[in-house]
Amino acid sequence: MAQPSPGGPSDRPRGPTPPTALSNCRLVLCRTQGPVNLGMVARLCGNLGIPELALVAPECGIDIPEARMFSTHSKELLLSAPVYATLEEATADCGYVVGTSGDFRVGELGAPIPAQRLPALLAERPCTRWALVFGCESDGLNEQELRACQAWIHLDTWGHNISFNLANAVAICGYLIAMHSAAGRPPEPDSAPEPMASRREVEGLEEFWS
């Protein structure tokens, strides 16, 4: 009988991972309250192939035992995540910023984008870097943070709880986006449209014309 490998699944060699729409994503967490969620989200970045994690005004410790313990294999990503005062600062160099919220915001924000539709939208308006933004556990993104986003996602629920735990929401959104990325391939170089301007460049143009 074959003996099991002494290493766990994470020790097994893997081939190259194909790119997805998350390969140039910056995951941004605003005002996170729970260190366990911070650690779990950092781990999810490693699962989903998200290269960047950024934190906006976190309300809990980062380099503490709970966060480190739940960041399995992604501790360095967590501990090196830049911390910003505002969402605008965290996404200044992003060409597209997508927030998340409950469906009760439809009246003021318009219809949400299904998470699985994002890869197609990103292919239509490519950018060097885009941001996926999640709010704090108690009340999500506030109005100012949502106004800093160009689109938003809502995850439906079918039970009496109307919202998901933060780490679960990141997992669901990320999995849907990765699974629906167009064959995991970016546009061909000779047919790719011009990349979108970053938020900082757009705001600079607005200031120039104002």
N, C-alpha and C positions, 0 to 999 in steps of 0.2 A: 504494500500500500504506500502510495506517495505521501511523503511527509509535508506538512504545511510549511510555507515559507516562514522563516523566523521574523521577518518584518511584517507590519500590518499593510493594509491596502495602500496607504499613502507612500509606502516605501517602494512599491513596484514601479519599474520604469514605464513611462508613457511616451507615446509618439507625439509629434507636433500637434498642437491644438489649433483647429481652424478658427480664423477670426469670426466674430459675430458683431452685432451692433453694439455690444457692450465693450468691445476691445478698445474703443476710444472714449469710454464713459468715465466721468468723474461722479462718484456717488457722494452726495452731500447730505449730512445729517444736521438738522437745526435744533438746537436747545435740548439735546438728548438728556433724559433724566436718569436712565438706568445703565450702570456699567455693564451688566450682563448683556443688554441689548447691543451696546457698543462692541463687545467682544464677539457676539454672534454675527453681527453685520460684517465685521472684519473677516471672519471666517468665510462668510458667504461670498465676499469679494474674491477670495481664493477659489471657491467652488465655481463661480460664474465667469471668471476671467476678467474681472473689473480691475483695472490697473491702479486707480486712484481713489482714495478715500479722503474726504475733507470734512471738518467739523466746524459748525457755526455756533458760537457761544454755548458750549456744552454745560449742562447744569450738574454734572457728576464728574467724579474723578476719572482719569483716563489710565494712567499708569498705576493701577491698583489691582489687587489679587483677582477680584471677580472678573474684571475686563480681560486681564491676561489669560485667565483660565479658559474662558469661553472663546478666545480668539484662535483656537487650535490651528497651528501651522501658519497663522497670519499675524502673529504678534508684532512683527516688525512693521507691517503695514499700519497697524493700529497706532503703535507708539510713534511712528514718523508722520502720522496724518497732520497736515497743517491746520491750525485753528484760526478762524476769522471772526471778526466782530459782527459782520452782516453777510447775508446771502449775496448781496450785490458784489461784495469783495471776493467771495468764494467762487463766483461764476463770471468774473470780469472777462476772462479770456475764452469763454465758452460760446460757441456759435448758436447753440440751441439749449434752452433750459426748460425742463419738464418737471412740474411739481406733482404732488399727490394730495387728494382731499376727498371728503365725503360728498355724496351726491346732493346734499342739501345746498351746495354752493352753485348749482347749475344756474340759478336765477341771476347771479352776479358774474359768473365766469364763462357762461356758455357751456356747450356740451363737452364732456371729457373725451379723451382719445383712448380707445381700447389699447391696453399694453401690447397686445400682439400686432397692432397696426404700426407701432413705432418704427420697426426696421424699414418698412416701405417708405414712411415719411422721411426718415433720415437719408434714405437713398435718393430721394427727390431733392433734398436740400442738405447736401453733405457738408460736414464741418470737421475741422481737425480734432475738436474736442466738444463734447456735449455733456450736460449735467442732468442727473436724475436726483430729485430732491425729496427728502422725507422730513416731516415735522416731528415735534416732540410727542411722547406717548399720551399725554393727557388731552391735548387739543389740536394736534397736527400743526400744519403751517398757519401762521396768522395772516391777516390781510396784506400787510406790507410784503411778506415773503411770497405770497401767491401772486402779487402784482409784479414781482421780479421774474416770474416764469412766463414763458410764451405759450405753454400748453399745460394740460394737467390730465392725470390718470385717476380713475376711481375704480376700486375693486368691489364688485358686488358681494354681498353676503346673503345667506338664505335663512339664518337663524335669528334669534332675538338680539345677538351682539351685532352692532352695525359697523364695527371696524375691526381690523386685524391687529394683533400685536405687531410692533414695529419690525422686529426681525422677520416675522412671518410675511409681512407685506413686502419687504425687500426680496425675500425668497420667491414669492409668487410672481411679482413684477419681473424680476430678473430672469426667472425661468421662462416665462412667456416670451420675453424679448429675445432671449438667446435661441429658443426653439423656433421662433418665426423669422429669424434673420435669413435673408434671401440666400439660401445654400451656404451661408457662412462666408460669402465672398464679397469683397468690396468691388465697386465699379472698375471696369478696365481703364487704365491710365489714359488711353486716347479718346475715351468717350465720357470720362468723368466730368461733371459740371464744375465750374469754379466753386471752391469752398466758400461757405458763408463767412461774413464778417463776424468778429467776436463782439460780445456785448460792449466791451470797452471802446471798440472802434465805432460802433453804432452810436453810443452815447456821445463820443467826441464829435461825430458829424452833426448830431442834433444840437450840441452846444455851438458849433460853428455857424449853423444857420439860424440860431435863435437870436 
